[in-house]
Amino acid sequence: MNEAFNPCEILKITIDIEENGRKVYESFEGRAKDPKVREIWAYLKDQELKHKKVFQDMLDKKNNCEVEEFVPGEYGRYLQAIASECVFTPKIIEETIEKGFSSDTEAIDFGIQMEKDSILAYSAFREILAGQEAALDEVIAQERKHLIKFTELKKYLEKGG
């Protein structure tokens, strides 16, 4: 017997990921030492809000929130692992905001990892959000652009800002 997935729950997870990311980037923005770095954090904070709206719109339009899993339990455990360990979880948010970073470069390294994790999660979620691929692909493409911005910003800082 196949287990049922609930795509609406996946969309709620993505909304939480984006909101938590916004909180982190807002915190980083307030602590950034370099004005260019502060500007990037502000941009990324705004992008997280836009992504959250995309996912909320997808959720609002979702009629059927149940699909069958082909391999009982396997894919669900995979998605659960990604959602709970790899992205902006409340625990990570609290620890990151409380602890902060010793430098803008250290914060950027954290941002790079979080963008990579988001791309991985959204790519996995894509498989069960049938009919929503175009919107999800756009968010994934934007997350990739964020990753590029981070790597460029890190190079800028390594050269002395």
Secondary structure as GFF3:
##gff-version 3
##sequence-region A 1 161
A	DSSP	beta_strand	4	5	.	.	.	ID=ss1
A	DSSP	alpha_helix	7	31	.	.	.	ID=ss2
A	DSSP	alpha_helix	35	61	.	.	.	ID=ss3
A	DSSP	beta_strand	67	68	.	.	.	ID=ss4
A	DSSP	alpha_helix	74	85	.	.	.	ID=ss5
A	DSSP	alpha_helix	90	99	.	.	.	ID=ss6
A	DSSP	alpha_helix	104	126	.	.	.	ID=ss7
A	DSSP	alpha_helix	133	158	.	.	.	ID=ss8
###
